Amino acid sequence: MSFRGWIPFLLAASFVAFVSPPAHAQDVQICFDTADRVTGGDTVTDAEKQKGHEACLRALSDTASIMQKYHLQEADFDIMGNRPKPK
């Protein structure tokens, strides 16, 4: 196969890699707001924690950005209180 045959494939792969959809702003905001309230010492009900946790999970699945995934996961750890222990 010649190089010309690979051009459409390379263009499509580049498009998918660089044009990934961002997370929904509402889910990201709910996730971060809930984490801020938990870490700030505010009273947060179990229902609010669950709503924040679910928003974090939706935002995690919707984003392709490694940095955004890191921040969302850290916020979810703050909400749920189950940060992984270092080995």
Secondary structure, 3 states (H helix, E strand, C coil): CCHHHHHHHHHHHHHHHHCCCCCCHHHHHHHHHHHHHHHCCCCCCHHHHHHHHHHHHHHHHHCCCHHHHHHHHHHHHHHHCCCCCCC
